[in-house]
C-alpha cells in the first residue's frame, strides 16, 4: 500500500484524523530533511567541480 493511500484511508474511511495527521507530518519532515541534504551535497559538488576547473585551466 502506498503511503498516500494509507493517509487517505485514515482520513476518509477509518476517520482516524490524528493518525492521518501524524503520518502526514512525519512525511513532510522526511521530505524537508532530504531536501536539505540534497541541497548541501549539491553545493559541495559544485564547489569541487569549480576547483577542478581552476586547476585544469
PDB file with one MODEL, atoms N, CA, C and O in Angstrom:
MODEL        1
ATOM      1  N   UNK A   1       0.842  -1.175   0.000  1.00  0.00           N
ATOM      2  CA  UNK A   1       0.000   0.000   0.000  1.00  0.00           C
ATOM      3  C   UNK A   1       0.894   1.246   0.000  1.00  0.00           C
ATOM      4  O   UNK A   1       1.875   1.323   0.739  1.00  0.00           O
ATOM      5  N   UNK A   2       0.543   2.193  -0.821  1.00  0.00           N
ATOM      6  CA  UNK A   2       1.284   3.445  -0.867  1.00  0.00           C
ATOM      7  C   UNK A   2       0.939   4.307   0.342  1.00  0.00           C
ATOM      8  O   UNK A   2      -0.147   4.202   0.911  1.00  0.00           O
ATOM      9  N   UNK A   3       1.875   5.150   0.715  1.00  0.00           N
ATOM     10  CA  UNK A   3       1.673   5.970   1.912  1.00  0.00           C
ATOM     11  C   UNK A   3       0.541   6.974   1.701  1.00  0.00           C
ATOM     12  O   UNK A   3      -0.222   7.263   2.622  1.00  0.00           O
ATOM     13  N   UNK A   4       0.439   7.499   0.488  1.00  0.00           N
ATOM     14  CA  UNK A   4      -0.654   8.426   0.198  1.00  0.00           C
ATOM     15  C   UNK A   4      -2.018   7.781   0.369  1.00  0.00           C
ATOM     16  O   UNK A   4      -2.947   8.395   0.894  1.00  0.00           O
ATOM     17  N   UNK A   5      -2.130   6.536  -0.080  1.00  0.00           N
ATOM     18  CA  UNK A   5      -3.393   5.805   0.098  1.00  0.00           C
ATOM     19  C   UNK A   5      -3.670   5.536   1.571  1.00  0.00           C
ATOM     20  O   UNK A   5      -4.816   5.615   2.012  1.00  0.00           O
ATOM     21  N   UNK A   6      -2.635   5.221   2.327  1.00  0.00           N
ATOM     22  CA  UNK A   6      -2.796   4.986   3.764  1.00  0.00           C
ATOM     23  C   UNK A   6      -3.306   6.245   4.462  1.00  0.00           C
ATOM     24  O   UNK A   6      -4.208   6.180   5.298  1.00  0.00           O
ATOM     25  N   UNK A   7      -2.725   7.382   4.112  1.00  0.00           N
ATOM     26  CA  UNK A   7      -3.157   8.647   4.722  1.00  0.00           C
ATOM     27  C   UNK A   7      -4.605   8.943   4.350  1.00  0.00           C
ATOM     28  O   UNK A   7      -5.401   9.338   5.201  1.00  0.00           O
ATOM     29  N   UNK A   8      -4.944   8.751   3.076  1.00  0.00           N
ATOM     30  CA  UNK A   8      -6.319   8.993   2.631  1.00  0.00           C
ATOM     31  C   UNK A   8      -7.301   8.078   3.360  1.00  0.00           C
ATOM     32  O   UNK A   8      -8.365   8.523   3.790  1.00  0.00           O
ATOM     33  N   UNK A   9      -6.949   6.812   3.497  1.00  0.00           N
ATOM     34  CA  UNK A   9      -7.829   5.877   4.208  1.00  0.00           C
ATOM     35  C   UNK A   9      -8.016   6.279   5.660  1.00  0.00           C
ATOM     36  O   UNK A   9      -9.112   6.145   6.203  1.00  0.00           O
ATOM     37  N   UNK A  10      -6.966   6.768   6.292  1.00  0.00           N
ATOM     38  CA  UNK A  10      -7.072   7.173   7.693  1.00  0.00           C
ATOM     39  C   UNK A  10      -8.029   8.351   7.844  1.00  0.00           C
ATOM     40  O   UNK A  10      -8.777   8.421   8.818  1.00  0.00           O
ATOM     41  N   UNK A  11      -8.009   9.273   6.891  1.00  0.00           N
ATOM     42  CA  UNK A  11      -8.889  10.435   6.981  1.00  0.00           C
ATOM     43  C   UNK A  11     -10.325  10.094   6.592  1.00  0.00           C
ATOM     44  O   UNK A  11     -11.262  10.443   7.310  1.00  0.00           O
ATOM     45  N   UNK A  12     -10.503   9.416   5.462  1.00  0.00           N
ATOM     46  CA  UNK A  12     -11.841   9.243   4.893  1.00  0.00           C
ATOM     47  C   UNK A  12     -12.542   7.990   5.413  1.00  0.00           C
ATOM     48  O   UNK A  12     -13.652   8.072   5.939  1.00  0.00           O
ATOM     49  N   UNK A  13     -11.902   6.841   5.270  1.00  0.00           N
ATOM     50  CA  UNK A  13     -12.563   5.576   5.589  1.00  0.00           C
ATOM     51  C   UNK A  13     -12.605   5.308   7.088  1.00  0.00           C
ATOM     52  O   UNK A  13     -13.673   5.065   7.650  1.00  0.00           O
ATOM     53  N   UNK A  14     -11.452   5.353   7.728  1.00  0.00           N
ATOM     54  CA  UNK A  14     -11.359   4.990   9.142  1.00  0.00           C
ATOM     55  C   UNK A  14     -11.820   6.131  10.041  1.00  0.00           C
ATOM     56  O   UNK A  14     -12.383   5.891  11.109  1.00  0.00           O
ATOM     57  N   UNK A  15     -11.585   7.368   9.617  1.00  0.00           N
ATOM     58  CA  UNK A  15     -11.952   8.515  10.440  1.00  0.00           C
ATOM     59  C   UNK A  15     -10.957   8.789  11.547  1.00  0.00           C
ATOM     60  O   UNK A  15     -11.282   9.460  12.527  1.00  0.00           O
ATOM     61  N   UNK A  16      -9.752   8.278  11.400  1.00  0.00           N
ATOM     62  CA  UNK A  16      -8.697   8.466  12.398  1.00  0.00           C
ATOM     63  C   UNK A  16      -7.856   9.683  11.993  1.00  0.00           C
ATOM     64  O   UNK A  16      -6.786   9.543  11.401  1.00  0.00           O
ATOM     65  N   UNK A  17      -8.354  10.865  12.319  1.00  0.00           N
ATOM     66  CA  UNK A  17      -7.706  12.106  11.907  1.00  0.00           C
ATOM     67  C   UNK A  17      -6.337  12.277  12.557  1.00  0.00           C
ATOM     68  O   UNK A  17      -5.415  12.794  11.926  1.00  0.00           O
ATOM     69  N   UNK A  18      -6.197  11.854  13.790  1.00  0.00           N
ATOM     70  CA  UNK A  18      -4.921  12.022  14.496  1.00  0.00           C
ATOM     71  C   UNK A  18      -3.810  11.216  13.839  1.00  0.00           C
ATOM     72  O   UNK A  18      -2.714  11.733  13.624  1.00  0.00           O
ATOM     73  N   UNK A  19      -4.082   9.953  13.519  1.00  0.00           N
ATOM     74  CA  UNK A  19      -3.065   9.101  12.902  1.00  0.00           C
ATOM     75  C   UNK A  19      -2.732   9.593  11.498  1.00  0.00           C
ATOM     76  O   UNK A  19      -1.563   9.608  11.111  1.00  0.00           O
ATOM     77  N   UNK A  20      -3.741   9.995  10.731  1.00  0.00           N
ATOM     78  CA  UNK A  20      -3.503  10.528   9.390  1.00  0.00           C
ATOM     79  C   UNK A  20      -2.661  11.794   9.430  1.00  0.00           C
ATOM     80  O   UNK A  20      -1.771  11.982   8.600  1.00  0.00           O
ATOM     81  N   UNK A  21      -2.943  12.655  10.389  1.00  0.00           N
ATOM     82  CA  UNK A  21      -2.167  13.887  10.541  1.00  0.00           C
ATOM     83  C   UNK A  21      -0.736  13.595  10.957  1.00  0.00           C
ATOM     84  O   UNK A  21       0.195  14.248  10.484  1.00  0.00           O
ATOM     85  N   UNK A  22      -0.555  12.625  11.832  1.00  0.00           N
ATOM     86  CA  UNK A  22       0.791  12.266  12.279  1.00  0.00           C
ATOM     87  C   UNK A  22       1.620  11.718  11.122  1.00  0.00           C
ATOM     88  O   UNK A  22       2.786  12.081  10.968  1.00  0.00           O
ATOM     89  N   UNK A  23       1.030  10.854  10.314  1.00  0.00           N
ATOM     90  CA  UNK A  23       1.750  10.310   9.160  1.00  0.00           C
ATOM     91  C   UNK A  23       2.115  11.428   8.189  1.00  0.00           C
ATOM     92  O   UNK A  23       3.231  11.468   7.670  1.00  0.00           O
ATOM     93  N   UNK A  24       1.171  12.336   7.946  1.00  0.00           N
ATOM     94  CA  UNK A  24       1.435  13.452   7.032  1.00  0.00           C
ATOM     95  C   UNK A  24       2.565  14.336   7.539  1.00  0.00           C
ATOM     96  O   UNK A  24       3.421  14.757   6.762  1.00  0.00           O
ATOM     97  N   UNK A  25       2.574  14.616   8.825  1.00  0.00           N
ATOM     98  CA  UNK A  25       3.614  15.457   9.412  1.00  0.00           C
ATOM     99  C   UNK A  25       4.974  14.774   9.345  1.00  0.00           C
ATOM    100  O   UNK A  25       5.976  15.421   9.040  1.00  0.00           O
ATOM    101  N   UNK A  26       5.019  13.484   9.624  1.00  0.00           N
ATOM    102  CA  UNK A  26       6.278  12.742   9.542  1.00  0.00           C
ATOM    103  C   UNK A  26       6.802  12.744   8.116  1.00  0.00           C
ATOM    104  O   UNK A  26       7.998  12.935   7.896  1.00  0.00           O
ATOM    105  N   UNK A  27       5.924  12.534   7.149  1.00  0.00           N
ATOM    106  CA  UNK A  27       6.345  12.539   5.741  1.00  0.00           C
ATOM    107  C   UNK A  27       6.873  13.918   5.334  1.00  0.00           C
ATOM    108  O   UNK A  27       7.864  14.011   4.609  1.00  0.00           O
ATOM    109  N   UNK A  28       6.221  14.981   5.793  1.00  0.00           N
ATOM    110  CA  UNK A  28       6.687  16.327   5.473  1.00  0.00           C
ATOM    111  C   UNK A  28       8.078  16.569   6.059  1.00  0.00           C
ATOM    112  O   UNK A  28       8.925  17.179   5.406  1.00  0.00           O
ATOM    113  N   UNK A  29       8.320  16.101   7.274  1.00  0.00           N
ATOM    114  CA  UNK A  29       9.642  16.254   7.897  1.00  0.00           C
ATOM    115  C   UNK A  29      10.704  15.466   7.141  1.00  0.00           C
ATOM    116  O   UNK A  29      11.814  15.957   6.939  1.00  0.00           O
ATOM    117  N   UNK A  30      10.371  14.248   6.724  1.00  0.00           N
ATOM    118  CA  UNK A  30      11.318  13.439   5.952  1.00  0.00           C
ATOM    119  C   UNK A  30      11.663  14.128   4.639  1.00  0.00           C
ATOM    120  O   UNK A  30      12.822  14.131   4.226  1.00  0.00           O
ATOM    121  N   UNK A  31      10.674  14.706   3.987  1.00  0.00           N
ATOM    122  CA  UNK A  31      10.915  15.407   2.725  1.00  0.00           C
ATOM    123  C   UNK A  31      11.804  16.622   2.948  1.00  0.00           C
ATOM    124  O   UNK A  31      12.724  16.861   2.165  1.00  0.00           O
ATOM    125  N   UNK A  32      11.550  17.393   3.999  1.00  0.00           N
ATOM    126  CA  UNK A  32      12.375  18.574   4.280  1.00  0.00           C
ATOM    127  C   UNK A  32      13.822  18.198   4.578  1.00  0.00           C
ATOM    128  O   UNK A  32      14.744  18.865   4.109  1.00  0.00           O
ATOM    129  N   UNK A  33      14.027  17.144   5.347  1.00  0.00           N
ATOM    130  CA  UNK A  33      15.390  16.696   5.666  1.00  0.00           C
ATOM    131  C   UNK A  33      16.104  16.229   4.406  1.00  0.00           C
ATOM    132  O   UNK A  33      17.276  16.547   4.203  1.00  0.00           O
ATOM    133  N   UNK A  34      15.408  15.478   3.560  1.00  0.00           N
ATOM    134  CA  UNK A  34      16.044  15.009   2.324  1.00  0.00           C
ATOM    135  C   UNK A  34      16.358  16.172   1.390  1.00  0.00           C
ATOM    136  O   UNK A  34      17.378  16.145   0.701  1.00  0.00           O
ATOM    137  N   UNK A  35      15.503  17.193   1.352  1.00  0.00           N
ATOM    138  CA  UNK A  35      15.788  18.376   0.534  1.00  0.00           C
ATOM    139  C   UNK A  35      17.018  19.112   1.055  1.00  0.00           C
ATOM    140  O   UNK A  35      17.828  19.599   0.267  1.00  0.00           O
ATOM    141  N   UNK A  36      17.165  19.197   2.378  1.00  0.00           N
ATOM    142  CA  UNK A  36      18.317  19.863   2.972  1.00  0.00           C
ATOM    143  C   UNK A  36      19.612  19.159   2.579  1.00  0.00           C
ATOM    144  O   UNK A  36      20.567  19.801   2.141  1.00  0.00           O
ATOM    145  N   UNK A  37      19.640  17.827   2.737  1.00  0.00           N
ATOM    146  CA  UNK A  37      20.859  17.088   2.415  1.00  0.00           C
ATOM    147  C   UNK A  37      21.151  17.105   0.921  1.00  0.00           C
ATOM    148  O   UNK A  37      22.315  17.160   0.522  1.00  0.00           O
ATOM    149  N   UNK A  38      20.120  17.058   0.095  1.00  0.00           N
ATOM    150  CA  UNK A  38      20.326  17.134  -1.350  1.00  0.00           C
ATOM    151  C   UNK A  38      20.953  18.469  -1.724  1.00  0.00           C
ATOM    152  O   UNK A  38      21.895  18.514  -2.515  1.00  0.00           O
ATOM    153  N   UNK A  39      20.438  19.547  -1.163  1.00  0.00           N
ATOM    154  CA  UNK A  39      20.993  20.872  -1.462  1.00  0.00           C
ATOM    155  C   UNK A  39      22.430  20.989  -0.958  1.00  0.00           C
ATOM    156  O   UNK A  39      23.290  21.547  -1.639  1.00  0.00           O
ATOM    157  N   UNK A  40      22.680  20.467   0.223  1.00  0.00           N
ATOM    158  CA  UNK A  40      24.026  20.551   0.806  1.00  0.00           C
ATOM    159  C   UNK A  40      25.049  19.800  -0.046  1.00  0.00           C
ATOM    160  O   UNK A  40      26.119  20.334  -0.340  1.00  0.00           O
ATOM    161  N   UNK A  41      24.731  18.572  -0.442  1.00  0.00           N
ATOM    162  CA  UNK A  41      25.661  17.788  -1.250  1.00  0.00           C
ATOM    163  C   UNK A  41      25.803  18.360  -2.650  1.00  0.00           C
ATOM    164  O   UNK A  41      26.870  18.261  -3.256  1.00  0.00           O
ATOM    165  N   UNK A  42      24.732  18.960  -3.171  1.00  0.00           N
ATOM    166  CA  UNK A  42      24.806  19.580  -4.492  1.00  0.00           C
ATOM    167  C   UNK A  42      25.747  20.783  -4.460  1.00  0.00           C
ATOM    168  O   UNK A  42      26.518  20.986  -5.397  1.00  0.00           O
ATOM    169  N   UNK A  43      25.692  21.575  -3.400  1.00  0.00           N
ATOM    170  CA  UNK A  43      26.588  22.723  -3.280  1.00  0.00           C
ATOM    171  C   UNK A  43      28.034  22.270  -3.151  1.00  0.00           C
ATOM    172  O   UNK A  43      28.928  22.889  -3.730  1.00  0.00           O
ATOM    173  N   UNK A  44      28.279  21.195  -2.398  1.00  0.00           N
ATOM    174  CA  UNK A  44      29.644  20.678  -2.262  1.00  0.00           C
ATOM    175  C   UNK A  44      30.170  20.179  -3.602  1.00  0.00           C
ATOM    176  O   UNK A  44      31.338  20.395  -3.923  1.00  0.00           O
ATOM    177  N   UNK A  45      29.333  19.523  -4.383  1.00  0.00           N
ATOM    178  CA  UNK A  45      29.753  19.037  -5.697  1.00  0.00           C
ATOM    179  C   UNK A  45      30.069  20.192  -6.635  1.00  0.00           C
ATOM    180  O   UNK A  45      31.013  20.116  -7.422  1.00  0.00           O
ATOM    181  N   UNK A  46      29.285  21.260  -6.557  1.00  0.00           N
ATOM    182  CA  UNK A  46      29.554  22.426  -7.410  1.00  0.00           C
ATOM    183  C   UNK A  46      30.892  23.067  -7.043  1.00  0.00           C
ATOM    184  O   UNK A  46      31.667  23.451  -7.919  1.00  0.00           O
ATOM    185  N   UNK A  47      31.153  23.178  -5.742  1.00  0.00           N
ATOM    186  CA  UNK A  47      32.419  23.772  -5.307  1.00  0.00           C
ATOM    187  C   UNK A  47      33.596  22.913  -5.744  1.00  0.00           C
ATOM    188  O   UNK A  47      34.616  23.443  -6.185  1.00  0.00           O
ATOM    189  N   UNK A  48      33.470  21.596  -5.628  1.00  0.00           N
ATOM    190  CA  UNK A  48      34.547  20.697  -6.040  1.00  0.00           C
ATOM    191  C   UNK A  48      34.777  20.752  -7.537  1.00  0.00           C
ATOM    192  O   UNK A  48      35.922  20.699  -7.986  1.00  0.00           O
ATOM    193  N   UNK A  49      33.710  20.857  -8.321  1.00  0.00           N
ATOM    194  CA  UNK A  49      33.883  20.909  -9.771  1.00  0.00           C
ATOM    195  C   UNK A  49      34.503  22.241 -10.195  1.00  0.00           C
ATOM    196  O   UNK A  49      35.266  22.281 -11.161  1.00  0.00           O
ATOM    197  N   UNK A  50      34.189  23.325  -9.494  1.00  0.00           N
ATOM    198  CA  UNK A  50      34.806  24.617  -9.808  1.00  0.00           C
ATOM    199  C   UNK A  50      36.297  24.585  -9.497  1.00  0.00           C
ATOM    200  O   UNK A  50      37.099  25.148 -10.241  1.00  0.00           O
ATOM    201  N   UNK A  51      36.671  23.928  -8.397  1.00  0.00           N
ATOM    202  CA  UNK A  51      38.087  23.828  -8.043  1.00  0.00           C
ATOM    203  C   UNK A  51      38.837  22.999  -9.074  1.00  0.00           C
ATOM    204  O   UNK A  51      39.985  23.306  -9.393  1.00  0.00           O
ATOM    205  N   UNK A  52      38.205  21.952  -9.600  1.00  0.00           N
ATOM    206  CA  UNK A  52      38.850  21.137 -10.629  1.00  0.00           C
ATOM    207  C   UNK A  52      39.040  21.923 -11.918  1.00  0.00           C
ATOM    208  O   UNK A  52      40.058  21.774 -12.594  1.00  0.00           O
ATOM    209  N   UNK A  53      38.057  22.766 -12.261  1.00  0.00           N
ATOM    210  CA  UNK A  53      38.160  23.574 -13.472  1.00  0.00           C
ATOM    211  C   UNK A  53      39.303  24.573 -13.352  1.00  0.00           C
ATOM    212  O   UNK A  53      40.018  24.817 -14.324  1.00  0.00           O
ATOM    213  N   UNK A  54      39.479  25.151 -12.173  1.00  0.00           N
ATOM    214  CA  UNK A  54      40.546  26.129 -11.958  1.00  0.00           C
ATOM    215  C   UNK A  54      41.903  25.446 -12.077  1.00  0.00           C
ATOM    216  O   UNK A  54      42.831  26.025 -12.643  1.00  0.00           O
ATOM    217  N   UNK A  55      42.039  24.237 -11.560  1.00  0.00           N
ATOM    218  CA  UNK A  55      43.305  23.513 -11.631  1.00  0.00           C
ATOM    219  C   UNK A  55      43.648  23.135 -13.066  1.00  0.00           C
ATOM    220  O   UNK A  55      44.824  23.127 -13.430  1.00  0.00           O
ATOM    221  N   UNK A  56      42.652  22.821 -13.888  1.00  0.00           N
ATOM    222  CA  UNK A  56      42.899  22.404 -15.263  1.00  0.00           C
ATOM    223  C   UNK A  56      43.147  23.596 -16.182  1.00  0.00           C
ATOM    224  O   UNK A  56      43.722  23.435 -17.258  1.00  0.00           O
ATOM    225  N   UNK A  57      42.725  24.776 -15.775  1.00  0.00           N
ATOM    226  CA  UNK A  57      42.850  25.946 -16.650  1.00  0.00           C
ATOM    227  C   UNK A  57      44.204  26.580 -16.579  1.00  0.00           C
ATOM    228  O   UNK A  57      44.457  27.573 -17.260  1.00  0.00           O
TER     229      UNK A  57
ENDMDL
END
